Amino acid sequence: MWLEEGPAAHGWADDQVWTAARVRTLIGRKFHISYSVSGATRLLHRMGYGMQMPARPAAERDEDAVTAWREATWQEVKPSGRRPARSSASRTKRA
């Protein structure tokens, strides 16, 4: 299968990571059809592929900066947790 050959075999030599955008491009090249990135992601999931996360955090990660951001900035920008009340999109009144 083309995915098993790796990205470099298909022209992406800069890193060895398949992204949904790259898979979308590969599908277009091989089958001459157009998929959206989300469509390619759903197709990959149906085929048994999933997201991969790094095994360990990046060496450059600054834990003190992350903690400071969580305590200061995140508290200001996070959603309140409340959902808006349900409302009707209809302009008509109930009978």
Long-range contacts (C-beta under 8 A, 24 or more apart in sequence): 2-26, 2-30, 3-49, 20-44
